[in-house]
């Protein structure tokens, strides 16, 4: 059979496939459903646990058993995502209302991971059992699983707005969701008020539910922004940790600043990061009043202790902690959920509307199922009561029947053709019978003890109760007000049993005002060895070891701590390094490679001159290249905040051989690779911009290049090829250049 090849545009196929993939991630993995507030993996874990009968009053079961069963039946996307979901559903510091009761190491608020699934056990919390999984068979629709071998619920019949109570977070393709948790009792109050008045304003809603309630407590510091967040579904919540002052009871005891609640965003590695940040602030003397920090947190809660010096400025310390650490952080809100099959950013009203629409649909299905069941029970009981009244006839029919089919036909249709009555007189009455099939089956299955007087009375009582329930269910299904009442009573019962006090305080705290005092600049000594390792030395340490430092290091430069080191290289680059970025060490410390703290590349360029940035202005610098191009450049040309700039313009194959300050030197000597020297007045060198190439300083022979530049006053006598060369005895070149070159 020949293959059928379909030709298609590659870009169109990629676009179509990527869109299909992204929608699958959005709707079937990362974003929760607006109805039950659960992602598919969360829903499947809870449903599987209910199928395994892991109720709150049953023994815990191995997590590996739950994960394996969920993956095999409902979620074939790997065990790691399933177990991670199971862990998060059990963590009270992440979920406002945990849904799983974990037994074993399920991680900690400080970022410790859970033990492997083979070591931990779990079961459902009572809250999950009662509120998330109750009436599962009477309410939601079931769909086929991934291989159509099992059925799973499309959504769970959650009886509270889970999207608000436990919040949600997830990252999909091109979008993400981040919904903060809220207080169960307040959410119930809001829903009841909204049922009574669907047109209520956001302000009226916030009277019942003033804002999010995070399981870690802390403080919401921007109350004024919450209204806009609930109106639009997006915004930012500013969270602050809660601090308390604990005064020393005795003179020897130090005052303590206790951090008892942290922002929700600090869960995990954020706590250790906070401790490190505080330690760095203490070392940098921005928190000089803190003498010790310790983390005394336990299962009972967060307790981070900062011991303080006597008479410490508490308000200043709080301001620094809020400003310089994650003790004040931002929680980004984006209330995105799957509503009617597509992702949608919902405001508070949208969440409530989706929830109530779902509740009404579930209530209709539930009470319709209950009504149908009671109607069946009424039908059966009516048949049994009627059968008790003509029990002699029933017995006669049974005695005269050859099989069950003949007896049933007689009871339903009055067919006596195959009935052999033992006693005369029953045949005519039997022809009048017209029981329903369900009634006939119940009569045939009825036991003789049901004919006892008390049993007949009980049957009549059950019949009356059945009629009462039918009337109740018909009233609920026929009246929106009655259904509202039932939903509100259900919510009140949930609130009474499971609601917890609010943990997060809401206020308008305003911005933290902290003016950082400028550090007093101090004099340091920058040193760099021949391998490019650099460090700063304390001035006193340098003075004590001046001779050894000067001999050991290639560059030694005095510089203030708020200054910058300027590095001129042979590639025509100027690199700047802040003194604050250079570590201050001891004499034996190796330091850091200058390549690591600047853009200097030691493999491609060589350092010609070092100076401090404060020394640039007001000074002219002499530049000379291998091709004998020279110029003077004002230091102001190099004053910049950029880490790296071009210090000059070079021709191809050219390079700098000298950068040095002119410093009022009257004469300069150029030395070539061909042993030629030229002495001339410094004033003959033109002052030019840094982007210029300069002018020719001397004429070079073929293959010759400029090798070195000297100032006559600084080095009147030099050592050149084992000879003493007296630069000050050379003849100064005239402008016409006659008699100016001297060969050594």
N, C-alpha and C positions, 0 to 999 in steps of 0.2 A: 504493500500500500504506500503510495507516494506521500511524502510529508507536505503538509500545507503550511507555507511560509507567509506570514502576515507582515507586510511592510508598514512601518509607522515612524513618525517623526520622533527622534530621540529625545528632544527637549520636551515635547508634549507628554511622552511616556514618563519621563522623570518627574515632571510637574504633577501628573495625575497620581503616580505612585507615592510621591512624597505627601501629597494632600491626604491620600487614604491613610498613610502611616500616621500623620500628625493627628487626624481626626480620631484614629483608634487610640492613640495615647491620651488625647484630651478626654474623650467620652468613656473610655473603658479602662483607664488606669489611674491617671493623676488627679483628676478633678472630681470632687464629690457631687452626688446627686442632691438637688435642692429639696427632694421629698424626705429622704431619711438622713441626709447629711453624711453619708458614708461613701467611701471609695469602694470599688468592686472587691478589692482584696480584703478590706475590713468586713464587708458584708458577708463574704464567703467564709471567713474565719469564724464569725459569730454563728452563722447558720450551721456550719459543720460541728461546732461545739454543742449546739442544741441537738443536732442529730445524734451525737455521741452520748447524749444524756448527761452532760457535764454541768448539772445545775449547781446552785450555790450550796445546796445541802448534800451534794454527792462528793465522793473522794476526788482529789486532784488526779489528773492524768498527765503522763509524760508529754511535754511540749512536742517532742519529735513525733509522737503518735498523731497529734492534732495537725501538725504541719504536713506530715505525709498524707493523711487522709484528705486534707484540703487540696493539696497539690494534685493528688490522683483523681479526685472527683470534680473539682470546680476551678482550680487556678493553676494551670500548667506552665507557670512562668518562673519556676525556680523556688527553692526552699528559703533562700535568704530574705526575699521580700516578704514572705508569709511570716517567718519567725520575727522579723523586725516589726511587722505590724502587730503581732501578738504581744511583743514586749512593750511597744508604745501604748497599746490599749490598756496595759496594766499599770502604767506609771502615773501615779497621782500627781507628780509635779509637772506633767505635760498635759494631762487631760483634766478638765474641770470635774468630770464624773467618770472615773475609771470603769471600764466594762468587763475587764478580765481580772480575776483574782490569781495573781502569780505566787507560786511557792518556790523559793530558791532565790538565786541572785539574778534579779531582773534589772541590773544597772542602778546608777545613782544620779542624783542631781548634779554632781560634780563631773560628770562625763564618763564615769566608769561603765564599760560595756557589760551587757548581760552575759551570763555563762552560756556555754553551748546548749543547744536544745535538748541534748540527751541528759543533761543534768537538772533541768528545771521542769516544773509541773504547773498545770494551770487548770482553772475551771471558770465558769461564768460568775460574775457578780450578780447579786440579787437584782440590782438596778437594771442590768442588761436583760435578765430573764423576764422581769415584770414589764419593763417599758419598751424594750426593743423587739422581743420575740413572742410576746403573748398574742394569742389569736392568729397565729401565722397561717393556719389552714383555712381561716374564714375570711381573710381580708385581701392580701396581695395576690397578684398574678404570678404563676410559676412559668418558667421558660426552660428550654433544654440547655444543658451544659455544653462545653466545647465539643464533645464527641457524641452528643445526643444519647448518652447512656444513662444520664441522671437528670433530675429536675431540680432547679434552684429558684429561689424567689427573685423576681425582678428587682424589688426593693424590700426592705424589712418594714413591718408595720410599726414604726417608731411613733410613740404617742406624744412626744415632746419635740420642739424645734431643735433637733440635735445640731444643726448647722450653727446655731447660736451658742448652745450650752457647751459643747466640746470644741467648737471652732474647727478649723481645717487649715492645712497647708499642703502645697503640692506644686511641682514645676512640670509643666507640659511643654509642648512645642509651640514657641511663640507666645505663651501666656502662662501665668501662674496665679495661684490663689493663696490668700493669707487672711484668715478670719479669726479674730480673737475669741477666746471662751467667755461665757457669761454666767451669771449666777442663776441656778435652777429656779429658786423661789421667785426671783424678780422676773424671769422670763415667763413663768406661769401667770404671774399677776398681769404682765403685759398682754399675753394672749387672751386672757379672760376679758380684759378691758377692750381689746381690739375686736373681739367677737361682738360685744355690746355696741361698739361704735367704730365701724370700719373707716370712718372719715376722720378719725382723730389725727391731730397734727403730730409732728416729730417731737415738739416740746412736750405735748401731753404723753407721748410714748415714753419719753425720758423721765417723766415723773414716776413711772412704774419701774423702768429699767434705766438707771442713770448712766450706765456705761459698762464696758467689759469688766470681768472679774477674773483675774489671772490666778492660777493655783499657787503661784509663788508670792502672792500678795503684792507688795510694793505700792507705789503711788503713781497715779496718772496725773501729770502736772499741767496738761492743757485741756481742761474741761470745756473751754469755749469752742474747741475744734470738733468736739464729738458730734454736735448737731449736724455739721456739714458732712461728716463721715457717714452718719446714718441716712442722710438725704441722698448722697451720691454713691455710696458703697466703696469709696476709696478715700485715702488720707493717711495721716501719720499720727500715731499716738506717742507722746513723750513719757517714758517711764523712768521713775527714780527709785532707787533703793531706799529702804527705811533705816534710819540711824537713830540710836539712842545713846545718851551719855550716862555712864555708870561711874559715880564719884567714889573715890577711895574712902573706905570706912576709917582707916587710920592714917596717920601722917606718913608712914612708910609706904602705904599703898598708893599706886599711881592711878590717876583718872583713866577711864577707858571709854573709847568710842565703839559701840557695838553695832554691827550691821546685821540686822535680824531678818530682813527681807530684801530680795534682789529682783531686778527687772527680769521679766520672762525671757528676754533675749539672752540673758547671761547663763541660761541652763547649759550644762556641759562644760566644755573647755573654757567658757567665759569666766568661771570662778578662778581657775588657776591663772588665767591671763590677768585678771584683776589683781591678784596677789603679786604677780611679777611687776605690774605697772606701779603699784604702790611702793614696792621695794625700790624701783628705779627713781621714783619721785623723792624717796628718802635719801638715796645715794646722791642725787643731784641737788640736794638741800632745798628743794621746793617744798618739802614737808619736814622741816627741821624739828617740829614739835612731836613727831612720831618716833618713839624709841624702839618699838617692837610691833610685829604683826603676826597673828596666828589664826589658823582656821580651826575652830572648835565645833564645826558643823557635825551633826549626827542625824539619826533617823527622826529625832524630835524636831529638827528644823535647822535653819541656817544660823550660824553664830560665828562671825568673823570679828576678831577683837584687835583693835589698835590701841596699844598702850601709849599714853601721852605724857609729855613733860608737865611739870607743875606750871600752872597759870597759862596753859596753852590756849590759843585763840581757836575755840571750837568752830565758830561760824566760818572762819577762813579755811580751816581744814575741810569742812563740809563742802565749801565752794570749790576747792581744788579737786576733791574727789569726784564731784559731779562733773566738773569741767574737763578734767584730764584723764578720767577712766571711764569704763563702761557702766559705772554705777548710775549714770544717766544715759539712756539709750533710746533709740527710736524703733517703734514697731510699725512697719508698713502694713496698712490695711488695704486689701483688694478682695472684696466679697464676690468672688467668681464661683459659679456653680453651674451644673447642668440642669437647665430648666426646659422642660418639654423637648428634650432630645438635643439641645444645643447649648454651648457655653454662653453664659450671660452674667454680666456684673449686676448684682442685685443690691438695691438699697434695703433698709430695714423693712419697709412696707412690702417690697417684693418678696423677701424671705417669708414674712408672715402670710402673705397671700398664697404662696406655693405650699406652705405647710398646712394651712387651713383647707385648701382645695384637696390636698392629699388626705387629710383627716375626714372630710366629708365623704370622700369616695370610699375610704376604708370603713367608715361607720355604716354607709349604705350597704356595702357588701356583708359586713358582719351581721347587722340586724336583719338583713334579708335572709342570710343563711340560718340565723336563729329562728326567724319567723317560719321558714320552710320546714325546719325541724319540728317546731311546735305544731304546725299544721298536720304533719305526718303523725305526731303523737296523738293529736286530737282525733284524727281519723281512726287510728287504731283503738283508742279508748272508747270512742263511740261504738265501734264494732263489738268490742268486748262486753260493754255494758248491755248492748242489745242482745248479744249472744247469751248473757247470763239470764236475761228475761225469758228466753226460749230455749233454755238449756236442754229440756227433754227432747225437743225437736232436733237439736244439734246431735244429741247422743243417738237418736234413732237414725239419723242420716249416716253417722259414722258406723253404726252397727250394720247398716244395710249396704255399705259401699264395699266394692271389691278392691279398690286401690285409692290412693290419695287424690289422683286426678279426678276420679268420679265424684268424690266428696267435695272437692273444690269447685267443680263445675256446678254442682247442685247449690252450694252456698252463694255463688256469684250470679248464676243465671236461672236458678230454680229448675234445673234440668234433672228430672227424677227418672229418666228412661233407664238408667243403669243402676238404680238404687232398689234393693230388695228390702222393703220395710218389714220388720218383724211384727210390728203392731199396727193395726189398722187405724186410720184417722189422721196420720201425719203427712200423707202424700199431698193433700190439697194445700196444707200450710207450707210445705217445702217448696211448692211451685211459686209461692209469693216472695221468696227470699231474693235479695239483690245486694248482697255485701260487695264491697270493692275487693280488688285482688289483694291489697295490703291487709284489709280487715279479715279476709278469708284465711290468709296465711297466718295471721296472728291467732285466729280462733283455733286453727288446726295445731298450732304450736303451744296453745295454752295448757297449763298443767291443772290437774284436778284440785290442788289446794287453793287455787284462785277462786273456787266456789265457796270458800268459807266466808261467813258473814263479815268478819273484820276485813278480809281481803277485798270484798266487794265495796265496803265503805272507803277503804284506802284508794281503790280505783276511782270512785266518785270524787274523792278529794283531789287526786292527781288531775282528773279531768277539769275541775274548777280552776286549779292552779294553771293548767295549760291554757284555758280560756283567758285567764288574767294576763298571762305573758303575751299571748297573741294580741290582745288589745293594746298592751304596752308597746310591743314592737311595731304594730301598725301605726300607733300614734307617733312614735319616733320617726318612722319612715315617711309619714304623711305631713310632718310639721318641722320646718327648719328651726323654729324656736325650741321645740322639744329636743331636737338633735344637738343644738347649741348647749342646752342644759346638761345633756349627758356628757358631752365633751368637757365642759367646765367642771362637772363633778369628778370626772376621771382625773383631770389635771389637779384638782384640789387634793385628791387622794394621794397622787404622786408627790405633790409638794409636802404634804404632811409627813410622809414616810421618808423621803430622801433629801429634802432641801437642807442646805448648809448655810451658815452665816456668810455674809460678804467678807472677802479677804482683801480686796484692793481698795484703797482710799482714792477718791476722786477730788481734785481741787485745781484751782488756777494758780499754779506756783510761780509763774513768770519765769523769765530767763535768769540764769545764774550769772551774776556779775562778779567777775574776778579779774582784777588788774594785776598782771604778773610783774613783780618788781624786777627792774633790769639788773642783771648780774654785773657786779663790779669787775671791770676788766683787770687782769693781772698779767704781769710780764712773764713770758715763758721763753724757752730756748728750743727752737726747732732744729733737729739734727737728722741727717740722712747719711747712711754709709754708702760704700761704693756699689753695693748690690741693690740699692733702691729701697731699702727698709728705712722707714722714718718713724719718729715719735716726738713728743714734746717732753722736755725736762723742766722741772721746777728750777727757777732762777738760782735759789740757794744751793741746790744740788749741783748745778753746773759750776758755780763759782768754786765749790769745794774740790771739784775734779776737772778743772778747766784744762789743764795741760793734756791729760789723758783723753778727754773728749775731743779736743782740737786735733790731736794726732790720729785718733781712731776714725773720725767721721769726715766724710768728704765735704759736706755742707753743714755749717753751723750758723744759725740765724736767730737773732733776738727779735721777738714778735709779741704783740699784745694778744690776749686770748680772744678778743673780738675782731681780730684782723684776719687777713687771708695771705697765704703764701703763693707767690707768682712764680711759675716755672717756665722759662724760655728754652725752647729746644731747637736743634739744628734743622728740623723740618718746617720751621717758621711758625710754630704754634705757641700759644700762651695758655697754659693750664693754670687754673686757680683752685686752691684747696682751702676750705675754712679751717681755721685753727681748732674749732670745736669738733670737727670731724676727725682730727688726728688724736690718737690716744695719748694721754699723759702717763708715762711709765717711770720705772726705776732705771738705774744705770745699766743693769744687766738684762732688762727686757729687750726682746728682739725688735719690737715694733711691728708695723704693718707695711706691706709693699705699697709704694705710692700708686701703683697701677690700680689697686683695689679701691682707693678712695678718690680717684680722679680719672680723667680720660687719657692720661699719659700712657703710652705704649712703649715699654722699655725694650721691646724686641725690634722696633722700627725707628725709634728716635733717641737722641742723646741730649741730656741736660747741659745747657751752656751757662746758664746764669739763674740764680735764685734771688728774690728780694721779697719784701712785704708790700702789700697793696698800698698801704699808707705812704710808702716812700716813692710812689710813681709820680704824683703830681708835683710840678715845679722842677722836674729834672729832665734833661735831655739824655737819650740813650744812643750809643754808637752801635750801628749794625754793619757788619761786613760779611760778604759771602765768599765762597770758593772762587767765583769768577771776578773777584776784586771789586764788586759793587759795594759802595759805602754810602751811608747817610746818617744823619742825626734825626731822631724822632722824639717829639715831646712826650713826656710820660702821661699827659692827660689823654693821649690817644688810646691808652691801654686801660683806662678806668672803666670797668664794666662789671655787671653782676653775672655775666655768663661764665660757665665753668671753663669753656674752651673757646678761644677766638684765634684768628690768624694774626700774628704779630707783624708780618711783612709779606711782600709779594715776591715770589721767587720764580726765576726762569726754569725751564726744564733742565734737568740734570744739575741744577744748582742747589746749594745748601748753605746755611749759615755756619760761619766758623767763629763768630764773635758777637756777643751782646754784652755791653757793659755801660755803666753810666759815665757820661762825659765829665761831670763833676768839676768843671772849670779847668780841666787839663789843657795846657797850651799846645802840646805837640803829641803826635801819634806816629808810630812806626809800623809799617806793614811788612810782613815777612812771607816770602813765597817758598814753594817746594823746591825751587831751583837755587836756593841760598842767596836770594836777592833781598835787600832791605831798602825801604823807602821811608824817609823821615820828612814830615811836613806839618804845618800848623793845623790844629784842630779846627780853627775858624774857617779853613778852606772847605770843610765838609758842609754841604748845604743841609739846612733843616727842612725835612720833608714829611709828608703824611706816611702813616704806616703802610698804606696800600701801594705806595710807589716802590719801584725797584732800586732807586738810588742812582748814583753816578759812578763812573769808572775811577777807582782810586789809584790804579797804576796799570801800566801796560804789561801783559803777561806774555811770556814766550810760549810757543806751541807745546802743549802737554803740561804746561806749568799751571799751578793753582795757588791761591792764597792759603797760607797755612796758619798764621798767627798774627795777632795785633797786640801792640804794647803801647802803654803811655810812658813817655820818657821820664817824667818826674817820679812815677811810681816804680819803674824798673829801669834805672839808668844803666845798670850793668846786668846782662843776662848770661846764662850758661848755654851755649849752643854748640853741639857736636864737640864736646870736651874742650871748648875754647871759651874764653871770656870775651863777650862782645859789648863794647861801650856804646850804647845807643846815644848817650848825650854828646859823644864826640863826632857823630856823623854829621854830615853837612845837610842843612835843611834845604829841601827842594824848593825851587822857585815855581812861579805859576807856569813858566814855559817848560818846566821839567828838566832843564839842562843841568848835568852834573849832579843829579839827585840820587841815582841808584848806586848802591855799594854792594859788591859781592864779597861774602865772607868765605 
